[in-house]
Amino acid sequence: MNEDFLRALGRLPRKAPELRKTPTKRKLGKVAKPMSISASKQEKERLTQEANKLGLKVSALIRKIIKDYFKEKDGPHS
């Protein structure tokens, strides 16, 4: 979840086309964004629910997820 979520936020670069789960749709020569509008709405809804569960604001939860992701990626000695 974390990598896809951060990618959707624009914090991480997109995956290379061969690593994407779904092929991108081609429409009038433009490449569609890999995350559809409904998917981002669902993601936003899920974030809101998770934030309410933890008693945080959504922006605080996003910061926490980003911090945890980079902490786990860099290892314990950072």
Secondary structure as GFF3:
##gff-version 3
##sequence-region A 1 78
A	DSSP	alpha_helix	2	9	.	.	.	ID=ss1
A	DSSP	three_ten_helix	17	19	.	.	.	ID=ss2
A	DSSP	beta_strand	26	27	.	.	.	ID=ss3
A	DSSP	beta_strand	30	31	.	.	.	ID=ss4
A	DSSP	alpha_helix	37	54	.	.	.	ID=ss5
A	DSSP	alpha_helix	58	74	.	.	.	ID=ss6
###
